[in-house]
């Protein structure tokens, strides 16, 4: 369909290069969007993996099934964790989940950004201000009697 439209355009104008340039530009735009999308997907995947790796015993977790509880044990070899649900009154239960079942957690992934500090601090300049001997005027309030 697009090719037929381009053929009609070249027959009317007589310049086939404009149609090829248009096609190349469209393909280039599509490739750029695909690259940007894949980068953002990789970034989201890395953030999710960091969050899952940060889960430790004592963290509160909500699973994709809606089960809420506190992590009791983490097994990094099997990529699983044991979740404690319930209360003392209703009875506690322990359920083993895969880490990929985590929907929400209060676990905080460690910052991976490198913070650069300066080895030497620059001295702070001080400015001297001369004191004046002018009296400060005060405003007296008038009282109505």
C-alpha positions as CSV (number, residue, x, y, z in Angstrom):
1,X,0.0,0.0,0.0
2,X,2.7,2.4,1.0
3,X,4.8,1.3,-2.0
4,X,1.9,2.0,-4.4
5,X,1.5,5.5,-3.0
6,X,5.2,6.2,-3.5
7,X,5.0,5.0,-7.1
8,X,2.2,7.4,-7.8
9,X,4.1,10.2,-6.3
10,X,7.2,9.4,-8.4
11,X,5.2,9.3,-11.6
12,X,3.7,12.7,-10.9
13,X,6.9,14.4,-9.8
14,X,9.4,12.4,-11.7
15,X,11.9,12.3,-8.9
16,X,12.2,8.8,-7.3
17,X,14.9,9.9,-4.8
18,X,12.5,11.8,-2.7
19,X,10.5,8.7,-2.1
20,X,13.6,6.7,-1.1
21,X,14.7,9.4,1.2
22,X,11.3,9.3,2.8
23,X,11.4,5.6,3.3
24,X,14.9,5.7,4.8
25,X,13.9,8.5,7.2
26,X,10.9,6.5,8.4
27,X,13.0,3.4,8.9
28,X,15.6,5.4,10.8
29,X,13.0,6.8,13.1
30,X,11.6,3.4,13.8
31,X,15.1,2.1,14.6
32,X,15.7,5.0,17.0
33,X,12.5,4.4,18.9
34,X,13.3,0.6,19.2
35,X,16.8,1.4,20.6
36,X,15.3,3.9,23.1
37,X,12.6,1.4,24.1
38,X,15.1,-1.4,24.7
39,X,17.3,0.8,26.8
40,X,14.4,1.8,29.1
41,X,13.3,-1.8,29.3
42,X,16.7,-2.9,30.4
43,X,16.8,-0.1,33.0
44,X,13.4,-1.2,34.4
45,X,14.5,-4.8,34.5
46,X,17.7,-3.9,36.3
47,X,15.8,-1.9,38.9
48,X,13.4,-4.8,39.5
49,X,16.3,-7.2,39.9
50,X,18.0,-4.9,42.4
51,X,14.8,-4.6,44.4
52,X,14.4,-8.4,44.4
53,X,18.0,-8.9,45.5
54,X,17.5,-6.4,48.3
55,X,14.8,-8.5,50.0
56,X,16.0,-9.6,53.4
57,X,14.3,-11.2,56.5
58,X,12.2,-8.6,58.2
59,X,11.1,-6.8,55.0
60,X,7.3,-6.4,54.3
61,X,6.3,-7.9,51.0
62,X,3.1,-8.0,48.9
63,X,2.9,-10.7,46.3
64,X,1.2,-10.6,42.9
65,X,-1.5,-12.7,44.3
66,X,-2.3,-10.1,47.0
67,X,-0.8,-12.0,50.0
68,X,0.9,-9.6,52.4
69,X,3.4,-10.6,55.1
70,X,6.9,-10.4,56.5
71,X,9.9,-12.2,55.0
72,X,11.3,-14.8,57.4
73,X,13.9,-16.6,55.3
74,X,15.6,-16.0,51.9
75,X,17.2,-18.7,49.8
76,X,19.3,-17.1,47.1
77,X,20.2,-20.4,45.5
78,X,16.6,-21.3,44.7
79,X,15.6,-17.6,44.3
80,X,12.8,-18.1,46.9
81,X,11.7,-16.7,50.2
82,X,9.5,-17.7,53.1
83,X,6.6,-15.3,53.9
84,X,5.0,-15.2,57.3
85,X,1.3,-14.2,57.2
86,X,-1.4,-14.0,59.8
87,X,-1.3,-12.9,63.5
88,X,-0.8,-14.6,66.9
89,X,-4.6,-14.6,67.4
90,X,-5.6,-16.0,64.1
91,X,-2.6,-18.2,63.7
92,X,0.6,-17.6,61.7
93,X,1.3,-19.4,58.5
94,X,4.4,-19.7,56.4
95,X,4.4,-19.8,52.6
96,X,7.3,-20.3,50.3
97,X,7.3,-18.1,47.2
98,X,9.6,-17.5,44.2
99,X,11.1,-14.0,44.3
100,X,9.5,-13.2,40.9
101,X,6.1,-13.3,42.7
102,X,6.9,-10.0,44.6
103,X,4.7,-7.1,43.6
104,X,5.6,-4.6,46.2
105,X,8.2,-4.4,49.0
106,X,9.7,-2.0,51.5
107,X,13.2,-3.3,50.7
108,X,15.5,-0.6,49.5
109,X,18.1,-1.5,46.9
110,X,21.5,-0.2,47.7
111,X,22.6,2.8,45.6
112,X,24.9,1.9,42.8
113,X,25.9,5.4,42.0
114,X,29.5,6.3,42.7
115,X,29.9,9.5,44.7
116,X,33.0,11.4,43.9
117,X,34.5,13.4,46.8
118,X,37.2,16.0,46.5
119,X,40.4,15.0,48.3
120,X,41.3,18.6,49.1
121,X,38.8,21.2,50.2
122,X,39.1,24.7,48.8
123,X,39.5,27.3,51.6
124,X,36.5,29.5,52.2
125,X,37.1,33.2,51.8
126,X,36.2,35.4,54.7
127,X,35.1,39.0,54.4
128,X,35.7,41.5,57.2
129,X,33.1,44.0,57.9
130,X,33.9,47.3,59.7
131,X,31.6,48.1,62.6
132,X,30.0,51.5,62.6
133,X,29.4,53.5,65.7
134,X,26.1,54.9,64.6
135,X,23.4,54.4,67.2
136,X,20.5,52.2,66.3
137,X,17.2,54.0,66.3
138,X,14.4,52.5,68.3
139,X,10.7,53.0,67.9
140,X,8.8,53.7,71.1
141,X,5.2,52.6,71.1
142,X,2.7,55.2,72.2
143,X,0.1,54.1,74.6
144,X,-3.3,55.6,74.6
145,X,-4.6,56.6,78.0
